[in-house]
Amino acid sequence: MMHRAGLCLFAAAIVFGTAIFGSADATAPSYRQDQGKPIQHEVSVTVRLVQVYVTDKSGKPILDLSKDDFVVTDDGAPVAVTEFERHGSGALAVSKSPEAGAAPTPEVKGLLSRKYFIFFDFAFNSPIGAIAAVKAAQHFIDTEAAPGDEVAVLSYSAAKGFRVHEFLTTDLAKARQAVADLSAKEISGRAEEIEREYWDLRKYVSPDTQDPFLRGEVLRTEAGRRQSQYQAQDYLSTLTALAKAMRLVPGSKSFVLFSTGLPTTLVQGNPAIDQGTDFARGKVSQPTVFMHDMGDRTLQPLWDELLREFSASNCPFFAFDTREAAKQTSLFGAETMVGAGSATMTGFKSGLLGTDTTNPFADDKFTGIDALRALSKRTSGRYFSNIASFKENLAAVGDLTGAFYVLGYYPASAEDGKFHRVKVEVKRKGARVMAPSGFFDPKPFASYTKLEKDLHLFDLALNQRAVSRLPIGLPVIALASGAADGPGLRVLARVPGGVTARFTGGAVEYVSIVFDDKGDIRDVRRGEMDARDGRGRAVVFGASVALGPGDYTCRVVVRDMDTGLSAVGAAKAAVRAPQPQGLRLWTPLILAAEPGTAGVEARSAKDRRTLPWAEVYAYDRSAFAPAAGSVPRSATRVLAIVPFSVPGAVETDLALSARFINAADGRAYPVSPAVIARTAHPVASALTLEIPLDGLAPGAYHLDINAEDRVSGTKAMTRTTVTIAAD
C-alpha cells in the first residue's frame, strides 16, 4: 500500500518524484514529531557538521579516536574542528572547543541520528531478486535498526515511478509493515535482458541487413533498447532530484539499495569487439560486424550528476546486488558466451530472440554490477555482490553505520549555493575514512525547487532546530464540531504583527498540517497572502478540515516565500463521534478585542465537503480576533462562541453553567456566563457568552461549559483552554 502525504518527507513523501503534497488521504507517510519542546532560537552562525565513519583494514569500526586525530580541509584549506561527537558502543562523547572570539556555538549534541532509506529498485530487478530483497529488508529492520533510528521505505518502478511507502519514522514496526506490503508484481524492467539481446544480435548481424527475419529482429531490439534508455533517463533524473533534496536532511542518510543496477552498456556503450564466433565451424573468429559504441550522450551526464549529487548530499549507498538471487548455473551457460552449441543463434532462427539473464557466465558489462559498484564507492558506501548472504552483509552495514563521528567546523565560505569539497583524514596509520566528498552551501530560498521547498516545510514543522524559524511561537487553536454529517476540525492561528513585520518578500505562505495519533499526516491545507497586505499587522489564518473521530495534532507553518524565514505553532485536538440524539456542543471559540487584523483562508479540498465554520462561528471580524495564545492579566472578561444543535428539535432552551479548572492543581472556580448574542444556522446555532475572569491568577485553565436543553431534557459539556498571561 502506498503512503502519500497528500507530500516529506522520507518525507519527505514523501511524493519525491512528483509532488509531496498531492492529496491528503488517510494513508500518509509517518513523520517523527518532537512535541512538547520549546522552539529553538534562530542562529546567525552556521556550524558545518560532517558525519564520518572510520574502520581498520579489516573493515571493523575504530571507536577510540579523539578530535585531535582528525584533519579536515574545506576546498583545500585546513579548518579547525570545534565540535566533536563519538557515537558507538552505547556511549556519546562530546567535545566543544570554540575558537577565540567565535560566536556562540549552536547546540549540536545528539543532532545527527542514524537515518536509513531502504530503497527497492523495481525498474532494474527481477521478481526473484525482489522477493529476496523484501526478505532482507525485513531482517534488517528486525536485527540492525535500533530504537531511535529513523527508517524510510522507498521504491522506483517503470510503471509507477518514484514512491514513498513510509517516510522517516522511528516506528520500526510501521516501516517493517510497509516493506511487507510490497509486491514483486511491481517488477517491469527488462533492461539487462534487452541489452544482452541487442548486443548479441549486433555481433553477427549488420543493422543494414536485408534479410527480412533478421531485419525484424534488429528493429525489435532497437525499439526495446530505446525504451530502456527512456526509462533510464527518467530513473536518473528522478533520483538526482531526490539527491538534491537530500541536502536539506541533516546528517548521513544511509541508502540500503536492492537492485540489479543500470546496465553498463546502456550508459557507457560497448567497446569495439575484436573477436566473435564462427558458427559454421564452431570456432572463435573475427566478428561479422565491427562495433564501436561510445555510449548514450544523454544518460552519461545524468549518471555523473547522480553520483555527484548523492555524494555531496552525504548519502552513502549500501548496494545489494539482487541478480545473484536469480542466478542458476546451466550446463550450457559457458558455451552460450562463445556461441558453441549455437545457443544464441538458435534463438535467432526460432524467432525467440532472448538470453538467460540468470546465467552466471554472462558478460558483466551487460549487467549493472559496475553501476552498483560505482554508486557505492562514490558515496563512501559498500557493494555486496550476493543477496543470499544478506544476514552477514546487513550486519556489516549495521556495524559501519552504528559507529561514527560527528565533526563540526565554521565554514569560511559565503552561503552561495555552490559545492565545496571537504576532505577528512585520520592521523592513525591503517585507518580508512568514509566521509562526504563535500557539501553545497545553502542557496537563497527563492532559488529552491518545489521539492526542496516541500522538504523545507516539513523540516520546519517537525525539526525543532530548523534554523529558518523565528524565535516566536505561533498561537494555534483547533475547534471540533458536533455535526453528525460532517465532523472535522477548524484550525486557527493568530500570527502576531511582530512576525509579519519580519517578512520582507512578496508572498507569504500559510500551511496547516494535521497529524493523527499515530503521527501520520491526515491533511495539508495552504493559503497565501501578499506580504504587503499583512506586514506589521496581526493575521488570522484559518483552515477547515474534514476528519473522522480521533485525536490529532495540528501544526501551522507561516513562511516568507522569498527568504524562507518562518514561524511555527501547534495545538492538540480531539474529534469525537456525536451523540446519536440530544444536545450537541462544539468547541468554544474564545475571542479578544483586536481591531485591524487581516485574514487568510486555506484553500479547501476539491474532493472533500467541509462545514460552514465561518457562518457557525460568526463574529465581527473587524473588531475581534480569536484569542489564540494568552489573555492579558488585566482582562476582566472573555467572550466565547459556543455552537450547539439538537437534531430533530423545533426549538431549544439552554441552561448554562461554567467553571475554570486550574491546569496545575485542579482547583475549580465556578463562573456565571451571560448570553449576549444568538445566531442561527441550519447546521448549528450559536451562543456568544461573556465570561468573567475575576480572581484568576496567571496560568493555564480548562474552561468547562455545561449546558442542558430544557425542551429535550438532554445535557452536554464542552471544554477549551484559557491562559492568563503573567504580566
Secondary structure, 3 states (H helix, E strand, C coil): CCCCCCCCCCCCCCCCCCCCCCCCCCCCCECCCCCCCCCCCCCCCCCEEEEEEEECCCCCECCCCCHHHEEEEECCEEECCCEEEEEECCEEEEEECCCCCCCCCCCCCCCCCCEEEEEEECCCCCHHHHHHHHHHHHHHHHHCCCCCCEEEEEEEECCCEEEEEEEEECCHHHHHHHHHCCCHHHCCCCHHHHHHHHHHHHHHCCCCCCCHHHHHHHHHHHHHHHHHHHHHHHHHHHHHHHHHHHHHCCCCEEEEEEECCCCHHHHHCCCCCCCEEECCCCEEECCCCCCCCCCCCCHHHHHHHHHHHHHHCCCCEEEEECHHHHCCCCCCHHHHHHCCCCHHHHHHHHCCCCCCCCCCCCCHHHCCHHHHHHHHHHCCCEEECCHHHHHHHHHHHHHHHHCEEEEEECCCCCCCCCEEEEEEEECCCCCEEECCCEEECCCCHHHCCHHHHHHHHHHHHHCCCCCCECCCCCCEEEEECCCCCCCEEEEEEEECHHHHCCCCCCEEEEEEEEEECCCEEEEEEEEEEEHHHHCCCCEEEEEEEECCCEEEEEEEEEEECCCCCEEEEEEEEEECCCCCCCCEECCCEEEEECCCCEEEECCCCCCCCCCCHHHHCCCCCCCEEECCCEECCCCCEEEEEEEEECCCCCCCCEEEEEEEEECCCCCEEEECCEEEEEECCCCCEEEEEEEECCCCCCEEEEEEEEEEECCCCEEEEEEEEEEECCC
